[in-house]
Amino acid sequence: MKKNALLHAAVHNSKPISKKGALERLFTLMFKGFVYPQIWEDPEIDLEALQLTGDKRIVTICSGGCNILNYLTEAPARIDGVDLNPSHVALSHLKLAALQHFPDHETYFRFFGHADERANTRAFSKYLLPHLDETTRKYWTGWTPVHGRRINYFTKNIYKFGVLGRFIGSLHVLARAHGMNPRVLLAVRTPEEQKAVFDATISPLFEKKLVRAMCGMPVSLYGLGIPPAQFDALMTASDGDIPGLLRDRLERLACDFPIEENYFAWQAFGRGYDRHYRKAVPRYLRRENYERLRDLSDRVHVHHASMTHWLADQPAESLDGYVLLDAQDWMNATQLNDLWAQIVRTARPGARVIFRTAGTESPLTTALSPDLLSVWDHDVQYCRDMTRRDRASIYGGFHLYIRAR
């Protein structure tokens, strides 16, 4: 399909001349480029739900690509990554190439853990450029008006770029304009301190008129990757109080987990990882996993495609796990049923499907046809507990479906 046509098909559910149709097309325009330098789903929750073993084959939406490598630490037989966004596909290919061709863990960590050193472009040219496929090479050597080649993002902290990175940056600017610095949260070490600092520095922002007004506009949340359909789900989940809902989820991120270990909090409040102690970093960047990941990297295959179209080309009963991220929040009932028809066809007995939602409830309960839904077990209480334990804390619901027959 034509570049970006896959994304259009996934997001455009309304007429162009309607208000919702216009918002959908604005979202698509923003989503065409680089969006997520890091995924915002907790891999520890995912891995507990997926129960990966050496004979399992899974498919996941790529997003920032770090989820693929986090799952790979459990050594499944094969991981296929698919994504509508060519920028995310290019980033996933880059992370795999870096695993295979960088000389050591320190080079790898500085490239993706620091992601802001001039030496990174030299490492790219020396170790990676000769091994990249043509599409990936053209992407990272491609020119941007402000920063030159895209690979220069890794000399300026790539986590500040993309739609999400710039959105987080704008929140930092807004906080400082009101005399508050989110980075102070990274220095606290007890739950009591975390709560006290959050109440003093972050929570008051959500009472500001400007912030409340911005939270009420769908376009303001595009920086979080929230399309119009997901905004509607947030409105329902919050009873119309989106500022209050976002404040509560940010409080969970800031207060419910040890700061020194939660790399999602470090990204939100510090715009990077813990470089000194290297505790608040994802699995794939940990030194103890480096050699293992290098050895397993040929088990990963990345595709520019929609999940539904990619599944349609797979044999029946060939997959054990599916990671859909929050993609179903974008879908209408027809798209959901098309996707799950392929999941049912390709799923082995006992296969597991995980996904997240902006709201608290699973869309499958009302949107999926009974014949497709009836083959799955869904433990609502277990999923609520998993949602509570997800360190990223930005979603309203984590959902696990297990094929029962």
N, C-alpha and C positions, 0 to 999 in steps of 0.2 A: 504494500500500500504506500501511497505517497507519504513522505515525511510529515509527521504530526497528524495525519489523517486518523491514526489509531486513537490518539488523544481526543480529537474532535468527536469521534464516534462514542467514546466512553462518557464524555462530560455533557455534550449538547443534547439535552432532552426536551428543550422547549423551543418555541418559535423564535427566530432572531428578533422579530419586532416587539416581542413581549419584554417586560422588565426582567423576568427571570432568565429569558434567553440572552439578553444583553449581558447580564452578570455572568452567565456561563461562558460566554465568549471572551469576556474580559479575563476571567480566571484562566482560560485556555492560553491566552496571550502571555500571561505571567508564567504559566507552567511550562512553556516551550523550552525555556532555558534550564540552567542549573538551579535546583530547588533544595535538595537535602544533602549536604555534605556528610551528615551523620543521620542514621535512622533513629526514630524516637519510639521504638518498641523494645521493651526490656527482654534481652535474649535469655536471661535466666528463667523467666516465666515461660517463654516459648519452648525452651528445651525441656522443662519439666512436663509440659503438655504434650510435646511431640514424641518423647521417649525414643530417641534415636538409637539405633544399634547398627552394627556393621553390615547388615543386609537390607537396610532401608533406603529407598529412593524417594526424595522429596522435591517439590518445586516451590519456589518463593518469588514474590515480587522483589526486584533488586533494591529499589530506592537507593540509599547511599552505598550499598554493597557490603557494609560492615556486618549486617545480619547474616549474610551468606557465610562469611569467614568465621563468625561466632559459632554458627551451627557446625561448621566443618571441624571444630575442635572435638566433636563427639564422633568423628570418623564414620558418617553414613556412607553407603556404597556410592551414591551419586547425588549431587545437588544441581538442579537446573534453576537458573535465575532468569526471569522474564520481566520486561518493563516496557511501558509505552514511551518513556522519555529517553531519547538518545543520549542526553547528558548523563543520566544515571547509568546507562549501559556502558558508556565510556569510562566512568569512574570505577565501575565494577571491574572492567577489563584492566584498568590501571592498577588496582589493588592486587589483582591476581598476578600480573606481570611483575610487580614489585616483590611479591613473595618469592617468585621463581628466580629472579635475576639480581636483586640487591645482594651485596656481599655478606651482610651481617644484620643482626637485629637492630643495632644502634642506628644504622642508616635508615632502616625501615621505620623505626620509632620517630626519628627526627622528621622524616618525610610526612607521616600521617599523625604522629602524636604532637609534634611542635607545629609543623605545617607552616612555618613562617621564616625559613632561613634561605639565604641565597644559594647555599650549597645544594639545596634541593633541585634546582634547575640543572646544575652540573651533574648530579646523580641521575636525573632523568635522561639527559643526553647521553651519558656514558653507559648506563646499565639498562635502561628501558627502551629507549627509542629504537634501537635495532631489532627489537623483538615484538613490537606492537603490530597488530594488523593495520591495514591501510586506513580504515574508518576511524579507529581509535587514535592513530598517529595524527591524522588530519584534525581531529577534534582538539587534542591537547596542544598542537602547534598552531592551531587556528588563532586568528587575531581578534582582539577585542578593542574597542575604541579607547578605553581608559587604561587598561592594564597590560596591553600588548598580548603576547601569547597566553592562552588560557593556563598553561602550566605555571605561569607566574602567580596564580592564586596560592600556590604552595610556598611562596616567599612572603606572603602577606597575611597569613593565617586563613586558610581556606574556609574555616568555620565561621568567618565573618561574611562570607559570600553566599551566593544563592539567595533565593527568595526568603528562606527561613533565617539565614544568617543576618540578612539586612533587617528583617523584622525584629529579631532579638536585639540588634544594635539600636534600632529606633526606640525600643523600650528602655534601654539603658540611658539613652539621651533624655527621654522623658522623665525617668527617675531622677537623674542628676539635675534636671531643670527644677525639680521640686526638692532639691537638697538631700537626695537619697542615693546611696551607692550600693547596688546589688552585690558587689564583690565582697562586702564585709561578711556576708553569710559564709564564705569559704573559710573564714578564720575560726569559726566557732566549733566546739567539739562535744557538747552535750545536748541532749534533746531540749532541755530547759533553755539553754542559750539560743538554740535554733529558733524556738518559738518566740522568744523575747525579741530577737533581732528581726525576725519576719514581721512581727506585729508593729515594730517601730519603723521599719524601712520600706517594706513592700506593700503590706496590707493597706496603708492609707492611700496609696495611689488609686485604688479602685473606688474611692469615694470622690475623686476629682471629677468635676463636670465634664471636662474634655475627654477623660478616659472612658467614662460611662457612655458618652455620646459616640465615641469611636467604636466601642464594643457592640453598639447597636447597629452598626453598618456592616453588611456582609463583606464589602470590599476590604475593610480594615483587617479582617481575619484571613485574607488570602495568603498573607505571609506565613501563616501556620499550615498552609496547604489545605485549607478548608474550603471546598467548593460550595456553591449555593445550597445544594441539597443537604450537605452536612451542617450548614448554618441553621437550616430549618430544624434539624434534629437537636441541635444545641438549644434552640429556642424552646422546644418541647421539654427537653430534659431539665431546663432551668426555670420553667414556668415564666419565661420572659425576662428573667434576670441573668443575662449572660455575664455581666461584670461580676456578679456574685459567684456564679459557677466557675469562672476562670480564676477568681481569687481563691476559691476553695481548692481547686486542683493545683494551683501554684503553692498553696500552703502545704499540701500533701508532699509535693516535690521537695520543698524546703525543710519540712519538719518531721516527716514520718520515717526517714531513713538516715543513717549516719552520713553526714556530709563528706567525710574523708574517703568514703568508698563509692559514693554515688556520682558516676561520671555524667549523668544527665543533669544533675544540679550544677556541676562544674561548667557544663556547656551553657546552661541557662544564665547563671549568675557570674561566671568568669570568662565565658566565651572561649574555652579551651579545656585541655585535660590537665591533670595533676602531673607536672613534669618532674617534680623533685622526688616524691616518694613513689610515684607511678602506681598508686593504689586505685585512684579514681580514673580508670581507663577500661575500655572494652576488652573482652577476652582476646580478640585477635591481635591486640597490641602488647599483650603480656609476654615477657621474655620466655617464660616457661612453655609457652605454646608455639613459639616461632618455628623451631625445627619440625615439629609435628605438622604444622600447617604447610610448610614448604613441601614436605613429603606427600601430603594429601591433595595439593592444589590441582592436580590433573583430574580430580573427581568433580570439579565444578565446570559448568557450561553455561554461558550467558547468551541470551537471545533478545533481540528487539522485536517484541510482539505483545499482543494482549494475551492475558491468561486464557481466555476462552478459545481464541484461535490456536494458541500453542497446544492446549489440551486436545483439541480436535484432531491433531496429527499424531497423538500418542496411542499406543495399543491399549486395548481393554485390560482392566485390572493390572496396571503396570506401576502404580504409585502408592506410596505409604503415607505421605504427608503433604499438606498444602498450607502455605502461609500467604494469606490474602491481604495482610496489613489492614488498612481501612478502606480499601478500594470499593467495597460494596456500598458504602455511604454515597458513592457517586452514581450508583446504578438505579435504573427503574426496574419494575417487576419483570419485564420481558428480558432485560439483560441478566438479571439475577437467575432466572429460570434457565436461560441458555447456558450460563456458567455452570450451574449446579447439575444440569443434565450431563455435561462433560465430566464433572467431578465424579458423579455417580458411575458413569461408564468406565472411567479410568481407575477408580479406587479399588484397591485390594481389600479383602475382609479385614476389619480392624483399623483401616486407614483413619488418620486424624487430620482434621481441618481446623486451623486457628485463624482468627481475625479479631479486629478491634472496631469499635464504633464510637462516634462522637457522643451519641446519647447512651443511655444505659441498656436499652433493650436490643435484642437481636432482630434484624429486619426479616430474617427467614420465617419467623413465626407467622407473619401475616402475608408475606409476599411470595413464598415458595409454594409450589403446588403440592398437595398432600402426598402424591406418589413419590416425589423426590424427597420430601421431608421425612417420610415415614421410615426410611432406612437408617436414620441417624439417631444416636443417643446424645442428649444435651443436658448435662447436670448444671442447672442454673445456680445452685448454691456454691458449687465448686468454682464456677466462673466468676461469681461475685468475690469470692476469696482471692482468686488470682488477680482480679482487677485491683483489689485493695493492696496487693503486694507488688504491683508493677511500679518499679522505681521511677519510670518516666512520668507517670502520674497525669498525663494530659488527656487520656481517653476516658470516656464514661463507662465503657464495657469491654472486657476481654471475653471471647467466646471460643469454646472447644466443642466440636462435633466429632463423634466417633462412629464409624460405620458398624452397625450392629448386624446387618444381614445383607 
